[in-house]
């Protein structure tokens, strides 16, 4: 019996020693890299996943040609998000313009070990009834239809990131931070391709429950703040299940921060994790959008 106990102790000691040496060597390797080398390495990992790292703001943001562009979007994705450790407030804004129904949606919350926000623009191929909107897979917009999004993410009233791009899906994800969705806010400005489209979007805002005093129009642009959602949130988001997922997210963040000591900057932490435990780094960088088989589009 004692022999087996000694064997087990020896086995775990060898594992501990192996991991200790592996981390020590990984830390040395990260310290020896230049900032340019680190940026090249992290983007080499993240760009195929649809994201790039912005050093100036220490956040990840989505690529204009990300693979997620082929997936479109529908209400089903929001309803299933907590299963994949994504606890966020969502605000879908539907409006009809130019013979089709459009969807502009905002998201803010906790995505696994990242705090972040998103804004996306999608459209159907015809005018949809209110009941059809929830079951239709919207396509991403392209070309001249793409709006210019300007988004400032606030965490407890303080700015986390500021992004402004012509994009179909603009995102900002800050790794290693925990935030309840209600403690986040998005200051949003959208410049649409035309004045008519902007006015139609304003109608969609009022249909979703926004008062005219909650947003500002100026020509082709609309400005508003997304803090408390006006839309009814999906069932899982309102259930106890979301609290359980948030507890797991906090534990995952704690482990991430402990494993990536002594570094404090996201770039260094992720490079260390990639060198130390590469399978974990790949999992973490899957910040958003689970690959799903595209559901057949609702027949209009």
URVEN-V22443 format. One record per backbone hydrogen bond with DSSP energy under -0.5 kcal/mol. NH is the residue of the N-H (numbers start at 1). CO is the residue of the C=O. If there is no record, write none. Layout:
nh | co
NH | CO
NH | CO
This chain:
nh | co
5 | 1
6 | 2
7 | 3
8 | 4
9 | 5
10 | 6
11 | 7
12 | 8
13 | 9
14 | 10
15 | 11
16 | 12
17 | 13
18 | 14
19 | 15
20 | 16
21 | 17
22 | 18
23 | 19
24 | 20
25 | 21
26 | 22
27 | 23
28 | 24
29 | 25
30 | 26
31 | 27
32 | 28
33 | 29
33 | 30
38 | 34
39 | 35
40 | 36
41 | 37
42 | 38
43 | 39
44 | 40
45 | 41
46 | 42
47 | 43
49 | 46
50 | 47
51 | 46
52 | 61
54 | 59
55 | 53
57 | 54
58 | 54
59 | 54
60 | 173
61 | 52
63 | 50
66 | 63
69 | 66
70 | 67
71 | 68
72 | 68
73 | 138
77 | 74
78 | 74
79 | 75
80 | 76
81 | 77
81 | 78
83 | 80
84 | 80
84 | 81
85 | 82
86 | 81
87 | 85
87 | 110
88 | 86
89 | 108
91 | 106
93 | 104
94 | 92
95 | 102
97 | 100
100 | 97
101 | 126
102 | 95
103 | 122
104 | 93
105 | 120
106 | 91
107 | 118
108 | 89
109 | 116
110 | 87
111 | 109
111 | 114
112 | 85
112 | 110
113 | 111
114 | 111
115 | 174
116 | 109
117 | 172
118 | 107
119 | 170
120 | 105
121 | 168
122 | 103
123 | 139
124 | 101
133 | 129
134 | 130
135 | 132
136 | 132
136 | 133
138 | 73
138 | 136
139 | 123
140 | 69
141 | 121
145 | 142
146 | 143
148 | 191
149 | 147
149 | 165
150 | 189
151 | 163
152 | 187
153 | 151
153 | 161
154 | 152
154 | 185
155 | 158
156 | 154
156 | 183
158 | 155
160 | 153
161 | 153
163 | 151
165 | 149
167 | 147
167 | 165
170 | 119
172 | 117
173 | 60
174 | 115
175 | 173
176 | 113
177 | 113
177 | 174
183 | 180
184 | 181
185 | 154
186 | 226
187 | 152
188 | 186
188 | 224
189 | 150
190 | 222
191 | 148
192 | 190
192 | 220
198 | 194
199 | 195
200 | 196
201 | 197
202 | 198
203 | 199
204 | 200
205 | 201
206 | 202
207 | 203
208 | 204
209 | 205
209 | 206
210 | 205
214 | 211
215 | 212
216 | 223
218 | 221
221 | 218
222 | 190
223 | 216
224 | 188
225 | 214
226 | 186
227 | 225
229 | 227
238 | 234
238 | 235
239 | 235
239 | 236
242 | 236
242 | 239
243 | 239
243 | 240
244 | 240
245 | 241
246 | 242
247 | 243
248 | 244
249 | 245
250 | 246
251 | 247
252 | 248
253 | 249
254 | 250
255 | 251
256 | 252
257 | 253
258 | 254
259 | 255
260 | 256
261 | 258
263 | 260
269 | 265
270 | 266
271 | 267
272 | 268
273 | 269
274 | 270
275 | 271
276 | 272
277 | 273
280 | 277
281 | 277
282 | 278
283 | 279
284 | 280
285 | 281
286 | 283
287 | 285
